[in-house]
Amino acid sequence: MPPLSPHPLALHHRVYGDPGDAATPILLIHGLFGSAMNWHGIAGRLHRLLGPGQRLIVPDLRNHGQSPHDPVFSYEAMTTDLVGLLDHLKIDHASLVGHSLGGKVAMWLALEHSERIETLAVVDIAPVTYPYRFRRLFAALRGLNLKTLASRREADARLAADIPEPAMRGFLLQNLRQTETGWAWRFNLHAPAGAMEGLRAFPDPQGRRFHGRMVFIHGAESDYVRPDQMPAIQALFPRAQMIAIPGAGHWVHADQPEAFAEVIAPFLAAS
């Protein structure tokens, strides 16, 4: 195995299931602005379908949730963190499920460390460069004066003009926490804003390919995964399957959690 980049961060993570279970552990990786708790409902559904002993590892990526903040925010750095987590938990092989940003992290982890990955499931993202879709969100969140904020409800009201979608505001405000000194963001607003040019792209694979079992699960109502991206996908993942979930947008596992779990559980069980 190639040497790791130095200084992986110690990621906050949740562990579900039985550490002694014989099945391959599954690593669930959240997307931008998310955290481990985004997968809590899916974890319960996977245990119902795969058995309560199935080991699920659910980390907060760097600069997210309860994990450390760091000015370095790249796919290479996040992959190093996750390999460090697997090493810490003494997991030699894992299956990966990653949504959006987490899907790109999962793809890069599979390409860099294919010998440690059994199966790969990528949710509503492709290994391509996307337009910068989050400029208005960063601007709105950075413009919210936390020093004068009285409540989460007030934060929601202040953000409504710039972020009119209630579901998006609710998702983002999961990152807002009250501390002894006032309100603060769990999410590191500063490092990601400067790194988005790199994150909206995908690292140069330099000839790497992942030959293991692999599926792209995407929302039928989302535009993140399109037929014209198939050459880029198949160049890196020759065994890739494509499955669309009806009635789902970009947040597939939140929009259609039952359908998502019923699709992904058999795929993971076959590993």
C-alpha positions in Angstrom: 0.0 0.0 0.0 1.5 3.4 -0.9 2.4 5.7 2.0 -0.2 8.0 3.3 0.1 11.8 3.1 1.2 13.2 6.5 -1.1 14.5 9.2 -4.5 12.9 8.7 -7.1 14.5 10.9 -8.8 12.5 13.6 -12.4 12.5 12.4 -15.4 12.5 14.6 -17.4 9.4 13.6 -20.4 7.2 14.6 -20.2 3.5 14.6 -23.4 1.3 14.2 -23.6 -2.4 14.5 -21.4 -5.2 15.8 -17.6 -4.7 15.6 -17.3 -8.4 15.4 -19.7 -8.9 12.5 -18.1 -10.8 9.6 -19.7 -8.7 6.8 -17.5 -6.1 5.1 -17.9 -2.8 7.0 -19.6 0.0 5.2 -18.4 3.6 5.2 -21.1 6.2 4.7 -19.8 9.6 3.5 -21.9 12.8 3.6 -21.9 15.7 1.2 -21.1 19.4 1.4 -22.6 21.2 4.4 -23.6 17.8 5.8 -22.5 15.6 8.7 -22.7 12.1 9.9 -26.2 12.6 11.2 -27.5 12.9 7.6 -27.1 9.1 7.4 -28.9 8.2 10.7 -32.2 7.2 9.1 -30.5 5.3 6.3 -28.4 3.4 8.9 -31.5 2.2 10.6 -33.0 1.0 7.2 -29.7 -0.7 6.3 -29.8 -2.6 9.6 -33.3 -3.7 8.9 -32.4 -5.0 5.4 -28.8 -6.2 6.1 -29.1 -7.3 9.7 -28.5 -5.4 13.0 -24.9 -6.5 13.2 -23.8 -4.9 10.0 -21.0 -2.5 10.8 -21.6 1.0 9.6 -18.9 3.7 9.9 -20.2 7.3 9.5 -17.6 10.1 9.8 -17.9 13.8 9.7 -15.5 15.0 7.0 -12.8 17.6 7.9 -14.4 21.1 8.2 -17.8 19.5 8.8 -19.8 18.4 11.9 -17.7 17.7 14.9 -14.5 17.0 13.0 -11.5 19.4 13.2 -11.3 22.5 11.0 -8.3 22.8 8.7 -7.3 25.3 5.9 -6.5 22.4 3.6 -9.7 21.1 2.0 -9.1 18.8 -0.9 -10.1 15.4 -2.1 -6.6 14.2 -1.4 -6.7 15.4 2.2 -10.2 14.0 2.9 -9.1 10.6 1.5 -6.0 10.7 3.8 -8.3 11.3 6.7 -10.6 8.4 5.8 -7.8 6.0 5.3 -6.5 7.1 8.7 -9.9 6.4 10.2 -10.0 2.9 8.7 -6.5 2.2 10.1 -7.5 3.5 13.5 -10.5 1.1 13.5 -8.3 -1.7 12.2 -10.5 -2.1 9.0 -8.5 -3.6 6.1 -11.4 -3.6 3.6 -14.6 -1.6 3.4 -17.4 -0.8 1.1 -18.1 2.9 0.3 -21.3 4.9 0.0 -20.8 8.6 -0.7 -23.3 11.4 -1.6 -22.4 14.5 -3.6 -19.0 15.8 -2.3 -18.8 12.6 -0.3 -19.3 10.7 -3.6 -16.3 12.3 -5.1 -14.3 11.6 -2.0 -15.4 7.9 -2.2 -14.4 7.7 -5.9 -11.0 9.2 -5.2 -10.5 6.8 -2.2 -11.4 3.8 -4.4 -9.0 5.0 -7.1 -6.1 5.6 -4.8 -6.6 2.6 -2.5 -8.5 0.1 -4.6 -7.0 -2.8 -2.7 -8.9 -1.8 0.4 -12.3 -1.2 -1.3 -14.8 -4.0 -1.9 -17.7 -2.1 -3.5 -18.4 1.5 -4.3 -21.8 3.3 -4.4 -21.8 6.9 -5.5 -25.0 9.0 -5.0 -25.9 11.7 -7.4 -22.5 13.0 -8.5 -20.0 12.1 -11.3 -16.2 12.5 -11.6 -16.5 15.7 -13.7 -16.2 19.4 -13.1 -19.5 21.1 -12.1 -20.5 24.8 -12.2 -20.0 26.6 -8.9 -23.5 26.2 -7.5 -22.9 27.3 -4.0 -21.7 30.9 -4.2 -25.0 32.4 -3.0 -25.1 29.9 -0.1 -21.7 30.8 1.1 -22.4 34.5 0.8 -25.7 34.2 2.7 -24.1 32.2 5.5 -21.1 34.4 5.9 -23.4 37.5 5.9 -25.5 36.2 8.8 -24.3 38.2 11.9 -24.1 35.6 14.6 -23.3 38.1 17.3 -26.8 39.6 17.1 -28.6 36.3 16.6 -31.1 35.4 19.3 -32.4 32.0 18.0 -32.3 29.5 15.2 -35.8 30.6 14.1 -34.4 34.2 13.7 -31.5 32.8 11.7 -34.0 31.1 9.4 -36.0 34.3 8.9 -32.9 36.3 8.2 -31.7 33.8 5.5 -35.1 33.6 3.8 -34.5 36.4 1.3 -31.2 34.9 0.0 -32.1 31.3 0.4 -35.9 31.0 -0.3 -36.0 27.2 -0.2 -37.2 26.2 3.3 -35.7 22.7 3.0 -32.3 24.1 2.1 -32.4 26.5 5.0 -33.3 23.7 7.3 -30.4 21.6 6.0 -27.9 24.4 6.4 -29.1 25.4 9.8 -28.3 22.0 11.2 -24.8 23.3 11.2 -25.7 26.2 13.6 -25.0 25.5 17.3 -25.2 27.5 20.4 -22.1 27.7 22.6 -21.2 29.4 25.9 -20.1 32.5 24.0 -23.0 32.6 21.4 -23.9 31.0 18.1 -21.3 29.4 15.9 -21.2 27.3 12.7 -20.1 23.7 12.9 -19.1 23.9 9.3 -15.9 25.8 8.5 -17.2 28.6 6.2 -13.7 29.9 5.4 -11.7 27.0 4.2 -14.3 25.6 1.9 -15.1 28.9 0.2 -11.5 29.2 -0.9 -11.3 25.6 -2.0 -14.4 25.3 -4.1 -12.6 25.7 -7.4 -10.8 22.5 -6.6 -13.8 20.7 -5.1 -16.1 21.4 -8.0 -13.6 19.6 -10.2 -12.1 16.1 -9.8 -8.5 15.2 -9.3 -6.4 13.9 -12.3 -6.7 10.1 -12.0 -3.3 9.7 -13.8 -4.3 6.4 -15.2 -5.9 5.0 -12.1 -9.1 2.8 -12.5 -11.3 1.0 -10.1 -12.2 -2.4 -11.3 -14.4 -3.4 -8.4 -18.2 -3.5 -8.3 -19.6 0.0 -8.6 -23.0 1.7 -8.9 -24.1 5.3 -9.5 -27.5 5.9 -7.8 -29.0 9.2 -8.9 -32.2 11.1 -8.5 -34.4 11.0 -11.6 -35.2 14.6 -11.1 -31.6 15.7 -10.6 -29.3 17.1 -13.2 -26.0 16.0 -11.5 -25.7 12.7 -13.3 -26.4 12.8 -17.1 -26.0 10.4 -20.0 -23.2 12.6 -21.6 -21.1 11.9 -18.5 -20.9 8.2 -19.1 -17.6 8.2 -21.0 -15.9 9.9 -18.1 -17.5 7.5 -15.7 -16.7 4.3 -17.6 -13.1 5.5 -18.2 -12.5 5.3 -14.4 -15.1 2.7 -13.4 -15.5 0.1 -16.1 -18.0 -2.0 -14.1 -20.3 1.0 -13.3 -24.0 0.5 -13.1 -26.5 3.3 -13.3 -29.8 3.3 -11.2 -32.2 6.2 -11.2 -34.6 6.7 -8.2 -38.0 8.1 -9.3 -39.3 11.1 -7.4 -35.8 12.0 -6.0 -33.7 15.1 -6.6 -30.1 15.6 -5.6 -30.6 14.6 -2.0 -31.7 11.1 -3.0 -31.5 9.4 0.4 -33.5 12.2 2.0 -36.1 12.5 -0.8 -36.8 8.8 -1.2 -35.2 7.0 1.8 -37.1 3.7 1.5 -36.5 3.4 -2.2 -32.8 4.3 -1.8 -32.3 1.7 1.0 -34.0 -1.0 -1.0 -31.8 -0.3 -4.0 -28.5 0.0 -2.2 -28.9 -2.8 0.4 -28.8 -5.7 -2.2 -25.8 -4.2 -3.9 -23.9 -3.9 -0.6 -25.0 -7.4 0.5 -23.5 -9.0 -2.6 -20.0 -7.7 -1.6 
